[in-house]
Amino acid sequence: MHPQSLLASSAVGALIALAAVPAQAQSEPSTVDELVVTAAPYAVSLDTITTSVNLLSAEEISLAPPAGIGDLLSGLPGLRSTAYGPGASRPVIRGLAGPRVLLLQNGVGMVDASSLSPDHAVPTEAGQASRIEVLRGPSTLAYGGSGIGGVVNVLDDRVPSRRPDGRMEGRGAISWSSADNGRAASGAAMVDAGPLVLVFDGSTRRSDDYATPVRPVSDRLAAEEGLVRSADKTLRNVSLEADAWGLGASLVGGDGGFLGLSVKRTDTGYGLPFEQVVSESEPELIRLHMKQTRWDLRGETPVHDGWIEKVRLAVGRADYEHAEIKIEEGKAGTRFLSDGTEGRVELVMRGSPGRQGAFGLQALTRNLEAIGEEAFIPGVEINEMGAFTLQRFEFGKFGLDTGLRIDARELRAELDGRETSTPGLEAGLDWSNTPDTRSFTNVSASAGAFWRPSDPLFLALTLSLSSRAPTEFELFADGPHEGTGTWEVGDPTLSSERALSLEATLRWTSDATRIQAHVWTARYDGFIEERPTGEVYDDLPVFNFRQTDADFIGFEIEAVQTLLTRAEGRLLGSLSGDVVRGDTDLGAPPRIPAFGVTGELSWESETLDASVELRHVGDQTRTAPFEIETDGHTAINASLAWRPLADTPVTVSLRGRNLTDAEIREHASYLKDIAPSPGRSVSLGLAFTF
């Protein structure tokens, strides 16, 4: 069945089911602390999930300094940022980024082109999120091969699934930061309007060029290329304007069922850093403009008889445009257009003692088009179909988590009349004789065993096989790529990338102590990566996509200990850290971050929360060709959150970041040697709920 037909029939089926099921009381579900929505369609708690997960609540998001999704999550164990300026930052998970990290909105893909290049903005603003979940390892199986590195799910309440407490409820936040004169505001309201529940939300974010602790161009780059650096300690051409708004409405039944529709508009403009050196010629300044309009249909209905307990539906339709504007010329040089629809149907099995399970279908249809002088890929139509099942069994202190997924992916490129570049010819390409369609069928599976020998201790061991089909640019690229500063040449004969991984998990959860540790390893068969040929064409180094075998290994830990408890509050100490190492048949993979470790001392009480954090990131000396080593850094951060009025949900926050004004360069970033992180910065914030 074509993906569009599947999505249409799924939507109709959900409408019929919602209308047909009578409203009656449901049996209360079992109480589970901190449910992880993204891990499985059924309830799994944070304490019993078999792999690594992080959750960010609405309060944590509202009090954090405004940032892109990658920068917001950077510093969590196993996570860094691509750090492509304030406007474009995607998460790096366990050393992997781009097409191996799947970004979701309420469980459905973004339907964008942000994974195509690190300079492409993600069409979501953290200020609109009610929760963010980050999954690593085998727990990503339900979302297919594009999550082979990890999954980030941005959840919001734009399609309400419940009625508000009272007539209306909502939240809001405003903030300001010093280093970049950053200003941000966000708000959301849910209104009970008779048969409907309405939601309105919006966010806005502004920032200027930001102050840096040192000259933006690194000592290492200046020495290697003989550059004379500008004395300016401000990173130029990185100002940002980001606006997003949305509205939604749902029919919410008395039995827990709902069906709703929402629309969201995202509009972001931002500049790209340039090499700030003394030169006779003026630098070429580029500003990017991203906009997306997205429609979402979501629903859930309980089923009161048979082996199915509930049916869930999520469909997202989006139109995305990314334009690269040369400021001097005042017009777009290259535009990337992406429009498509993605949907999921999940059938949750009626739980029984010791068993939970679900089945699901997922489909995607998307069209990508690149227009302009640097359109390094042709137009491509992408269609995907996937089917999966997840099953969980518990036998007293022991249990099993299993999963199986089958995916079919087809890519059809517009190759008629496409010329082959000189680097493409040298790589053996001839687009006039290349088949325009590639099809892939992939199977992914996981099996995890867990054991709870005592109340505080949880142990798990998970083995998984993940498969990822090549992306459109890995297959069909041939041209200059502004975002990476390279001439990229794809390989239309690439096969699927497969990873066999093993992960061991330990959790200790007691009243005073919480520890979560993960040791993992992954062996890749057909690891796809860009490698330099040593040639230069049109003043750009030529990189070809190739397949090799690769091995990754890593460790992550989070530990929190209550040090002191008093009637007025408690003192906590925490330690977290991560390390990842990768090797391929061609040497070290590119942009693998160095180890990081963070220690924090914090005070929590009803009226005041305070913390001091010390974070150290090591030197990265294992580099791929064309990479420069990166020096480590140590930074001190601090925060205060004050709730001045008793029983009033208003929080005033004060945060200091990089208080030692350290030089911070993120090795995972393409721009690390021309765009360091901001220097010392203080931010003020106000968050409230009603």
C-alpha positions as CSV (number, residue, x, y, z in Angstrom):
1,M,0.0,0.0,0.0
2,H,1.3,3.5,-0.8
3,P,2.2,5.5,2.3
4,Q,-0.4,8.2,1.5
5,S,-3.1,5.6,1.3
6,L,-2.0,4.1,4.6
7,L,-2.1,7.5,6.3
8,A,-5.5,8.3,5.0
9,S,-7.0,4.9,5.9
10,S,-5.4,5.1,9.4
11,A,-7.0,8.5,10.0
12,V,-10.4,7.4,8.9
13,G,-10.1,4.3,11.1
14,A,-9.3,6.3,14.1
15,L,-12.2,8.6,13.6
16,I,-14.6,5.7,13.3
17,A,-13.1,4.0,16.3
18,L,-13.4,7.2,18.4
19,A,-17.0,7.7,17.5
20,A,-18.0,4.0,18.0
21,V,-16.5,3.4,21.4
22,P,-19.0,4.3,24.2
23,A,-17.9,6.6,27.0
24,Q,-17.5,4.5,30.2
25,A,-15.2,4.3,33.1
26,Q,-11.8,2.7,32.5
27,S,-10.0,0.6,35.0
28,E,-7.2,2.6,36.6
29,P,-3.8,1.8,35.1
30,S,-1.0,0.6,37.3
31,T,1.0,3.5,38.8
32,V,4.4,3.9,37.3
33,D,6.8,6.7,38.3
34,E,8.2,8.9,35.5
35,L,6.8,7.3,32.4
36,V,9.0,7.3,29.3
37,V,6.6,8.1,26.5
38,T,9.0,7.6,23.6
39,A,10.4,4.2,24.7
40,A,7.2,2.2,24.0
41,P,3.5,2.7,23.4
42,Y,2.8,1.1,26.8
43,A,3.9,2.4,30.2
44,V,7.6,1.9,31.0
45,S,9.1,3.8,34.0
46,L,12.4,5.5,34.0
47,D,13.6,3.1,36.7
48,T,12.9,-0.1,34.8
49,I,13.8,0.8,31.2
50,T,16.6,-1.3,29.9
51,T,18.7,1.3,28.1
52,S,19.7,5.0,28.5
53,V,17.1,7.7,28.7
54,N,17.0,11.4,29.8
55,L,13.9,13.5,30.5
56,L,13.6,17.3,30.6
57,S,10.5,18.7,32.1
58,A,8.6,21.9,31.2
59,E,10.0,23.6,34.3
60,E,13.6,22.6,33.4
61,I,13.2,23.8,29.9
62,S,11.6,27.1,30.9
63,L,14.5,27.9,33.3
64,A,17.3,27.0,31.0
65,P,19.0,29.8,28.9
66,P,17.3,30.0,25.5
67,A,19.1,27.9,22.9
68,G,18.6,25.6,20.0
69,I,17.8,21.9,20.7
70,G,21.3,20.7,20.3
71,D,22.8,23.3,22.6
72,L,20.0,22.8,25.1
73,L,20.8,19.1,25.5
74,S,24.6,19.4,25.3
75,G,26.3,18.2,28.5
76,L,23.9,15.5,29.3
77,P,25.7,12.2,29.5
78,G,26.4,11.0,25.9
79,L,25.2,14.2,24.3
80,R,27.0,17.1,22.6
81,S,26.0,19.7,20.0
82,T,26.9,20.3,16.4
83,A,27.2,23.9,17.6
84,Y,26.8,25.5,14.2
85,G,26.1,29.0,15.6
86,P,23.0,30.0,17.7
87,G,20.7,29.3,14.8
88,A,21.5,25.7,14.0
89,S,22.4,23.1,16.6
90,R,21.5,19.5,16.4
91,P,22.2,16.9,19.0
92,V,25.2,14.6,18.8
93,I,24.5,11.3,20.6
94,R,27.3,8.9,21.5
95,G,29.5,10.5,18.9
96,L,26.9,10.3,16.1
97,A,25.0,13.1,14.4
98,G,23.1,14.0,11.2
99,P,21.0,11.2,9.7
100,R,21.9,8.8,12.6
101,V,20.1,11.0,15.2
102,L,16.3,11.1,14.7
103,L,14.4,14.2,15.8
104,L,10.7,13.7,16.5
105,Q,7.8,16.0,17.3
106,N,5.3,14.1,19.4
107,G,6.6,10.8,18.1
108,V,6.5,11.7,14.4
109,G,9.4,12.9,12.3
110,M,10.1,16.6,11.6
111,V,9.7,16.1,7.8
112,D,12.5,18.7,7.3
113,A,16.0,18.9,5.8
114,S,17.9,19.7,9.0
115,S,19.8,16.4,8.8
116,L,21.0,17.3,5.3
117,S,23.6,19.8,6.6
118,P,24.8,21.1,10.0
119,D,23.9,24.6,9.0
120,H,20.2,23.8,8.6
121,A,18.0,24.8,11.5
122,V,15.7,22.4,13.2
123,P,12.0,23.5,12.9
124,T,11.2,23.3,16.6
125,E,11.6,25.8,19.5
126,A,12.3,24.4,23.0
127,G,10.1,27.1,24.4
128,Q,7.1,25.4,23.0
129,A,8.0,22.0,24.5
130,S,6.2,20.5,27.5
131,R,8.8,17.7,27.8
132,I,11.8,16.4,25.9
133,E,12.9,12.8,25.9
134,V,16.3,11.5,24.8
135,L,16.8,7.8,24.0
136,R,20.0,6.0,23.2
137,G,20.7,2.5,22.2
138,P,18.2,-0.3,21.6
139,S,15.2,1.7,23.0
140,T,15.1,3.5,19.6
141,L,14.0,0.5,17.7
142,A,10.3,1.6,17.4
143,Y,11.4,4.5,15.2
144,G,13.5,2.8,12.6
145,G,17.0,2.9,11.3
146,S,17.2,6.7,11.2
147,G,17.5,6.5,15.0
148,I,20.5,4.2,14.9
149,G,22.4,6.7,17.0
150,G,19.6,8.0,19.2
151,V,16.2,9.6,19.3
152,V,15.1,13.0,20.6
153,N,11.4,13.5,21.0
154,V,10.1,17.0,21.6
155,L,6.6,16.7,23.2
156,D,4.0,19.5,23.4
157,D,0.4,19.8,24.3
158,R,-0.7,21.5,21.1
159,V,-3.2,18.6,20.4
160,P,-4.6,18.3,24.0
161,S,-5.3,14.8,25.2
162,R,-7.0,15.9,28.5
163,R,-9.1,18.7,29.9
164,P,-7.4,21.5,31.9
165,D,-7.8,21.8,35.6
166,G,-10.5,24.3,35.7
167,R,-11.6,26.5,32.9
168,M,-8.0,27.4,31.8
169,E,-4.4,26.5,32.6
170,G,-1.1,27.5,31.1
171,R,2.5,28.5,31.4
172,G,4.9,31.3,30.4
173,A,8.5,32.3,30.6
174,I,10.7,35.3,29.7
175,S,14.5,35.5,29.8
176,W,17.5,37.7,29.0
177,S,21.2,36.7,28.6
178,S,24.2,39.1,28.7
179,A,26.9,37.6,26.3
180,D,24.6,37.8,23.3
181,N,21.9,40.3,24.5
182,G,19.6,37.3,24.2
183,R,15.9,37.9,24.7
184,A,13.2,35.1,24.7
185,A,9.6,34.7,25.7
186,S,7.2,31.8,25.4
187,G,3.7,31.0,26.6
188,A,0.9,28.4,26.2
189,A,-2.7,28.2,27.3
190,M,-5.2,25.4,27.4
191,V,-8.9,26.3,27.5
192,D,-12.0,24.2,28.1
193,A,-14.5,25.3,25.5
194,G,-17.4,22.9,25.9
195,P,-17.0,19.9,23.7
196,L,-13.6,21.1,22.6
197,V,-10.3,21.8,24.4
198,L,-8.3,24.6,22.7
199,V,-4.6,25.3,23.0
200,F,-2.6,28.4,22.0
201,D,1.2,28.6,22.2
202,G,4.0,30.8,20.9
203,S,7.6,31.6,21.4
204,T,10.1,34.2,20.3
205,R,13.8,34.3,20.6
206,R,16.3,37.1,19.6
207,S,20.1,37.3,20.1
208,D,22.9,39.4,18.7
209,D,26.5,38.7,17.9
210,Y,28.1,37.3,21.0
211,A,31.2,37.9,23.1
212,T,34.0,35.3,23.1
213,P,36.8,34.8,25.6
214,V,39.4,34.8,22.9
215,R,39.8,35.7,19.2
216,P,37.3,33.5,17.3
217,V,39.9,31.9,15.0
218,S,41.8,29.3,17.1
219,D,45.6,29.3,17.6
220,R,45.8,25.9,16.0
221,L,44.0,26.9,12.8
222,A,46.0,30.2,12.5
223,A,49.3,28.3,12.9
224,E,48.3,25.6,10.4
225,E,47.1,28.0,7.7
226,G,49.3,31.0,8.4
227,L,46.4,33.3,9.2
228,V,46.5,36.7,10.8
229,R,43.6,36.8,13.2
230,S,41.4,39.7,13.8
231,A,41.7,41.1,17.3
232,D,37.9,41.3,17.7
233,K,36.6,39.2,20.5
234,T,33.0,39.1,19.2
235,L,31.7,36.4,16.9
236,R,30.2,38.3,14.0
237,N,27.2,37.6,11.8
238,V,25.5,35.1,14.2
239,S,22.5,37.2,15.2
240,L,19.2,35.2,15.4
241,E,15.5,35.8,15.1
242,A,13.3,32.8,15.8
243,D,9.5,32.9,16.1
244,A,7.0,30.1,16.4
245,W,3.3,29.9,17.1
246,G,0.7,27.2,17.2
247,L,-2.9,26.4,17.9
248,G,-4.8,23.2,18.3
249,A,-8.2,21.8,19.2
250,S,-9.3,18.4,20.4
251,L,-12.5,16.5,21.2
252,V,-11.7,14.9,24.6
253,G,-14.0,12.0,25.7
254,G,-14.8,11.0,29.3
255,D,-13.1,7.6,28.8
256,G,-9.7,9.0,28.0
257,G,-10.1,9.1,24.2
258,F,-9.3,12.2,22.2
259,L,-9.0,13.3,18.6
260,G,-7.5,16.7,17.6
261,L,-5.8,18.8,15.0
262,S,-3.1,21.4,15.3
263,V,-1.1,23.8,13.1
264,K,2.4,25.2,13.9
265,R,4.4,27.9,12.1
266,T,8.1,28.2,12.6
267,D,10.2,31.1,11.1
268,T,13.9,31.4,11.9
269,G,16.6,33.7,10.4
270,Y,20.2,33.5,11.4
271,G,23.7,34.2,10.2
272,L,26.7,31.9,9.7
273,P,30.1,32.6,11.3
274,F,32.9,33.4,9.0
275,E,36.7,33.2,9.3
276,Q,37.6,36.5,11.2
277,V,41.1,37.2,9.8
278,V,42.9,40.1,8.5
279,S,42.5,40.0,4.7
280,E,42.5,42.3,1.7
281,S,39.1,40.9,0.6
282,E,35.8,41.3,2.4
283,P,34.3,38.0,3.7
284,E,31.2,36.7,2.1
285,L,28.4,37.0,4.6
286,I,25.6,34.5,4.5
287,R,22.3,34.6,6.3
288,L,19.9,31.6,6.4
289,H,16.1,31.7,6.5
290,M,14.1,28.6,7.6
291,K,10.4,28.4,7.7
292,Q,8.0,25.5,8.2
293,T,4.2,25.1,8.4
294,R,3.2,21.8,10.1
295,W,-0.2,20.2,10.6
296,D,-0.7,17.4,13.1
297,L,-3.6,15.0,13.6
298,R,-3.4,13.0,16.8
299,G,-5.9,10.7,18.5
300,E,-6.3,7.9,21.0
301,T,-9.3,5.7,21.8
302,P,-9.7,3.0,24.3
303,V,-11.1,-0.4,23.2
304,H,-13.2,-2.1,25.9
305,D,-13.3,-5.6,24.5
306,G,-10.7,-8.0,23.1
307,W,-7.0,-8.1,23.2
308,I,-6.5,-4.5,22.1
309,E,-6.6,-2.0,25.0
310,K,-6.2,1.3,23.0
311,V,-5.4,2.6,19.5
312,R,-3.2,5.6,18.9
313,L,-2.8,7.7,15.8
314,A,-0.3,10.4,14.9
315,V,0.1,12.1,11.5
316,G,2.2,15.0,10.6
317,R,2.2,17.0,7.4
318,A,4.8,19.7,6.8
319,D,6.2,22.1,4.3
320,Y,9.8,23.2,4.9
321,E,12.0,25.7,3.2
322,H,15.6,26.6,3.9
323,A,17.1,29.5,1.9
324,E,20.8,30.5,1.9
325,I,21.0,34.3,1.3
326,K,24.2,36.1,0.3
327,I,23.8,39.4,2.1
328,E,25.8,41.4,-0.4
329,E,23.6,40.2,-3.3
330,G,20.4,40.3,-1.2
331,K,19.0,37.1,-2.7
332,A,18.9,33.4,-2.1
333,G,21.7,31.5,-3.7
334,T,20.4,28.0,-2.9
335,R,17.0,26.8,-1.5
336,F,16.1,23.4,0.0
337,L,12.4,22.5,-0.1
338,S,11.0,19.5,1.8
339,D,7.3,18.6,2.0
340,G,5.8,15.4,3.1
341,T,3.6,13.4,5.5
342,E,4.5,10.9,8.2
343,G,2.2,8.9,10.4
344,R,2.1,6.1,13.0
345,V,-0.6,3.8,14.2
346,E,0.0,2.0,17.4
347,L,-2.1,-0.9,18.8
348,V,-1.5,-1.3,22.5
349,M,-2.2,-4.8,23.8
350,R,-4.4,-5.3,26.9
351,G,-2.0,-5.8,29.7
352,S,-1.9,-8.9,31.7
353,P,0.1,-9.9,34.8
354,G,3.7,-9.9,33.8
355,R,3.1,-8.9,30.1
356,Q,2.8,-5.7,28.1
357,G,3.0,-5.3,24.3
358,A,2.2,-3.3,21.2
359,F,2.2,-3.4,17.5
360,G,2.5,-0.5,15.1
361,L,2.7,0.7,11.5
362,Q,4.6,3.8,10.3
363,A,4.7,5.4,6.9
364,L,6.4,8.4,5.3
365,T,6.3,10.1,1.9
366,R,8.5,13.1,1.3
367,N,9.8,15.2,-1.6
368,L,13.1,17.0,-1.3
369,E,14.2,19.6,-3.9
370,A,17.4,21.7,-4.0
371,I,17.4,24.8,-6.2
372,G,20.2,27.1,-7.0
373,E,23.9,27.4,-7.6
374,E,24.9,25.0,-4.8
375,A,22.2,22.4,-5.2
376,F,24.5,19.5,-4.6
377,I,21.7,16.9,-4.7
378,P,18.9,16.3,-7.2
379,G,15.3,16.3,-6.4
380,V,14.4,13.1,-4.5
381,E,11.1,11.4,-3.7
382,I,11.3,9.2,-0.6
383,N,8.8,6.6,0.5
384,E,9.0,4.5,3.6
385,M,6.9,1.8,5.3
386,G,7.6,0.2,8.6
387,A,6.0,-2.4,10.9
388,F,7.1,-3.1,14.5
389,T,6.2,-4.9,17.7
390,L,7.5,-4.5,21.2
391,Q,6.9,-7.0,24.0
392,R,7.8,-6.9,27.7
393,F,7.6,-9.9,30.0
394,E,8.2,-10.0,33.8
395,F,8.7,-13.1,35.9
396,G,9.1,-11.9,39.4
397,K,12.5,-10.3,39.7
398,F,13.4,-11.2,36.1
399,G,12.1,-9.8,32.9
400,L,12.6,-9.6,29.1
401,D,12.2,-6.7,26.6
402,T,12.0,-7.7,23.0
403,G,11.4,-5.8,19.8
404,L,11.3,-6.4,16.0
405,R,10.9,-4.0,13.2
406,I,10.9,-4.3,9.4
407,D,11.4,-1.2,7.1
408,A,11.1,-0.7,3.4
409,R,12.6,2.5,1.9
410,E,12.5,3.7,-1.7
411,L,14.4,6.7,-3.1
412,R,13.7,8.0,-6.6
413,A,16.0,10.7,-7.8
414,E,15.5,13.1,-10.7
415,L,18.7,12.3,-12.7
416,D,17.5,13.1,-16.2
417,G,19.9,15.7,-17.7
418,R,22.0,15.8,-14.6
419,E,25.7,16.6,-15.3
420,T,28.4,14.7,-13.6
421,S,31.1,16.9,-12.0
422,T,34.8,16.4,-12.5
423,P,35.2,14.9,-9.0
424,G,32.2,12.7,-9.7
425,L,33.8,11.4,-12.9
426,E,37.0,10.7,-11.1
427,A,35.0,8.7,-8.6
428,G,33.5,6.6,-11.4
429,L,30.1,8.3,-11.5
430,D,28.0,8.9,-14.6
431,W,24.6,10.2,-13.6
432,S,23.3,9.7,-17.2
433,N,23.7,5.9,-16.7
434,T,22.8,5.6,-13.0
435,P,19.5,4.0,-12.0
436,D,17.3,6.7,-10.5
437,T,15.7,4.4,-7.9
438,R,17.1,2.5,-5.0
439,S,15.1,0.3,-2.7
440,F,16.1,-1.1,0.7
441,T,14.5,-3.6,3.1
442,N,15.9,-3.6,6.6
443,V,15.3,-5.7,9.7
444,S,16.0,-4.4,13.2
445,A,15.6,-6.5,16.4
446,S,16.5,-6.3,20.1
447,A,16.4,-8.5,23.1
448,G,17.1,-7.4,26.6
449,A,17.1,-9.2,30.0
450,F,16.7,-7.4,33.3
451,W,17.0,-8.4,36.9
452,R,16.0,-6.7,40.1
453,P,17.8,-8.6,42.9
454,S,16.7,-6.1,45.5
455,D,14.5,-3.0,45.7
456,P,17.1,-0.4,44.9
457,L,19.1,-2.4,42.3
458,F,18.2,-2.9,38.6
459,L,20.5,-4.7,36.1
460,A,20.0,-5.1,32.4
461,L,21.8,-6.5,29.4
462,T,20.5,-5.7,25.9
463,L,21.6,-7.0,22.5
464,S,20.3,-5.3,19.4
465,L,20.7,-5.3,15.6
466,S,19.9,-2.0,13.9
467,S,19.8,-1.2,10.2
468,R,19.8,2.1,8.4
469,A,19.2,2.8,4.7
470,P,21.5,5.4,3.0
471,T,20.1,8.9,2.8
472,E,19.4,10.8,-0.3
473,F,22.7,12.9,0.0
474,E,24.8,9.9,0.8
475,L,23.6,8.3,-2.4
476,F,23.2,11.2,-4.8
477,A,25.4,14.1,-3.7
478,D,27.7,15.7,-6.3
479,G,28.6,19.3,-5.8
480,P,29.7,22.1,-3.5
481,H,28.3,22.0,0.1
482,E,28.5,25.4,1.7
483,G,27.6,24.1,5.2
484,T,30.7,21.8,5.4
485,G,33.0,23.7,3.1
486,T,33.6,20.6,0.9
487,W,32.8,19.2,-2.5
488,E,30.7,16.2,-1.7
489,V,30.4,13.1,-4.0
490,G,27.9,10.4,-3.1
491,D,27.8,6.7,-4.0
492,P,24.6,5.4,-5.6
493,T,25.7,1.8,-4.9
494,L,25.8,2.1,-1.1
495,S,24.2,-0.7,0.9
496,S,22.4,-0.4,4.2
497,E,24.4,0.3,7.3
498,R,24.1,-2.3,10.1
499,A,25.1,-2.2,13.7
500,L,25.3,-5.0,16.3
501,S,25.3,-3.5,19.7
502,L,25.5,-4.6,23.3
503,E,24.6,-2.5,26.3
504,A,24.8,-3.2,30.0
505,T,22.8,-1.0,32.4
506,L,23.0,-0.6,36.2
507,R,20.6,1.5,38.3
508,W,20.5,2.0,42.0
509,T,17.5,3.9,43.3
510,S,17.0,4.6,47.0
511,D,15.7,7.5,49.0
512,A,19.2,9.0,49.3
513,T,21.0,7.7,46.2
514,R,20.4,7.4,42.5
515,I,23.0,5.9,40.1
516,Q,22.6,5.1,36.5
517,A,25.5,3.7,34.5
518,H,25.7,2.3,30.9
519,V,28.5,0.5,29.2
520,W,27.9,-0.1,25.5
521,T,29.7,-1.2,22.3
522,A,28.5,-1.2,18.7
523,R,30.1,-2.9,15.7
524,Y,29.0,-1.4,12.3
525,D,29.0,-3.3,9.0
526,G,29.0,-0.9,6.1
527,F,29.5,2.3,8.2
528,I,28.9,5.3,5.9
529,E,31.1,8.2,6.2
530,E,32.7,11.0,4.2
531,R,36.4,10.7,3.6
532,P,38.8,13.2,1.8
533,T,40.3,12.1,-1.5
534,G,43.2,14.6,-1.2
535,E,42.0,16.4,-4.3
536,V,40.8,20.0,-4.4
537,Y,38.2,21.2,-6.9
538,D,36.9,24.7,-7.2
539,D,38.9,25.7,-4.1
540,L,37.1,23.0,-2.1
541,P,38.5,19.7,-0.7
542,V,36.8,16.7,-2.3
543,F,35.1,14.3,0.0
544,N,33.6,11.0,-1.1
545,F,31.0,8.9,0.8
546,R,32.4,5.4,1.5
547,Q,31.5,2.4,3.5
548,T,33.8,0.7,6.0
549,D,33.5,-1.4,9.1
550,A,33.6,0.5,12.4
551,D,33.6,-0.2,16.1
552,F,32.4,2.2,18.8
553,I,32.6,1.8,22.6
554,G,31.4,4.1,25.4
555,F,30.5,4.6,29.0
556,E,28.0,7.0,30.6
557,I,27.2,7.6,34.3
558,E,24.9,9.8,36.3
559,A,24.9,9.7,40.1
560,V,23.1,11.8,42.7
561,Q,23.6,11.6,46.4
562,T,21.7,13.4,49.2
563,L,24.3,14.8,51.5
564,L,22.2,16.6,54.0
565,T,18.5,16.7,54.9
566,R,16.8,19.4,57.0
567,A,13.3,20.5,57.4
568,E,13.9,23.5,55.2
569,G,15.5,21.6,52.3
570,R,18.3,19.2,51.3
571,L,21.8,19.3,49.9
572,L,22.7,17.1,46.9
573,G,25.9,16.2,45.3
574,S,26.0,14.8,41.7
575,L,28.5,13.5,39.2
576,S,28.0,12.6,35.6
577,G,30.3,11.8,32.7
578,D,30.7,10.1,29.4
579,V,33.3,8.8,27.0
580,V,33.1,7.4,23.5
581,R,35.8,6.0,21.2
582,G,35.4,5.1,17.5
583,D,37.5,3.3,15.0
584,T,37.0,2.4,11.4
585,D,39.0,0.6,8.8
586,L,40.1,4.0,7.6
587,G,41.1,5.3,11.0
588,A,39.3,7.5,13.6
589,P,35.9,8.7,12.5
590,P,35.4,12.5,12.2
591,R,34.2,14.8,15.0
592,I,34.2,12.3,17.8
593,P,33.9,14.4,21.1
594,A,36.4,13.9,23.9
595,F,35.4,12.7,27.4
596,G,33.3,15.0,29.6
597,V,32.7,14.9,33.3
598,T,30.5,17.2,35.5
599,G,30.3,17.6,39.2
600,E,27.5,19.6,40.9
601,L,26.6,20.7,44.4
602,S,23.0,21.8,44.8
603,W,20.5,22.9,47.4
604,E,16.7,22.2,46.9
605,S,13.9,23.6,49.0
606,E,10.4,24.9,48.5
607,T,11.4,28.5,48.0
608,L,15.0,28.4,46.8
609,D,17.1,26.1,44.5
610,A,20.8,26.8,44.1
611,S,23.7,25.0,42.4
612,V,27.3,25.3,41.4
613,E,28.6,23.1,38.6
614,L,32.1,22.3,37.4
615,R,32.4,20.8,33.9
616,H,35.6,19.5,32.3
617,V,36.0,18.2,28.8
618,G,39.3,16.6,27.8
619,D,41.6,17.2,24.8
620,Q,40.7,15.4,21.6
621,T,43.9,14.3,19.9
622,R,42.5,11.4,17.9
623,T,41.4,13.0,14.7
624,A,40.3,12.1,11.2
625,P,42.1,13.6,8.1
626,F,41.5,17.3,7.7
627,E,40.6,17.7,11.4
628,I,42.6,19.7,13.9
629,E,43.1,18.6,17.4
630,T,40.9,20.3,20.0
631,D,42.1,21.5,23.4
632,G,40.0,20.6,26.4
633,H,38.4,23.1,28.8
634,T,37.0,23.5,32.3
635,A,34.0,25.7,32.9
636,I,32.1,26.8,36.0
637,N,28.3,27.3,35.9
638,A,26.0,28.4,38.7
639,S,22.2,28.9,39.1
640,L,19.6,30.2,41.5
641,A,15.8,29.6,41.2
642,W,13.7,31.5,43.7
643,R,10.0,31.1,44.3
644,P,9.2,34.3,46.2
645,L,5.5,33.8,46.9
646,A,4.3,30.7,48.8
647,D,1.8,28.6,47.0
648,T,2.3,30.7,43.9
649,P,3.8,29.0,40.8
650,V,6.2,31.9,39.9
651,T,10.0,31.2,39.7
652,V,12.7,33.8,39.2
653,S,16.0,32.4,38.0
654,L,19.6,33.7,37.8
655,R,22.2,31.7,35.9
656,G,25.8,32.2,35.2
657,R,27.5,30.2,32.5
658,N,31.2,29.8,31.8
659,L,32.0,32.1,34.7
660,T,35.7,31.5,34.3
661,D,35.5,32.9,30.7
662,A,37.1,29.7,29.4
663,E,37.8,29.0,25.7
664,I,35.3,26.4,24.8
665,R,35.4,24.7,21.4
666,E,33.2,21.7,20.6
667,H,35.1,19.1,18.7
668,A,31.8,17.8,17.2
669,S,31.3,21.1,15.4
670,Y,32.4,21.8,11.8
671,L,33.0,25.4,13.0
672,K,35.0,24.8,16.2
673,D,38.1,26.6,14.9
674,I,36.4,29.7,13.8
675,A,33.4,29.9,16.3
676,P,34.1,29.2,20.0
677,S,31.2,29.1,22.5
678,P,30.2,32.3,24.2
679,G,32.3,33.7,27.0
680,R,31.1,34.6,30.5
681,S,27.3,35.1,30.5
682,V,24.6,35.9,33.0
683,S,21.0,35.2,32.3
684,L,17.8,36.3,34.1
685,G,14.5,34.5,33.8
686,L,10.9,34.4,35.0
687,A,8.7,31.4,34.7
688,F,5.1,30.9,35.8
689,T,2.1,28.6,35.5
690,F,-1.5,29.4,35.9
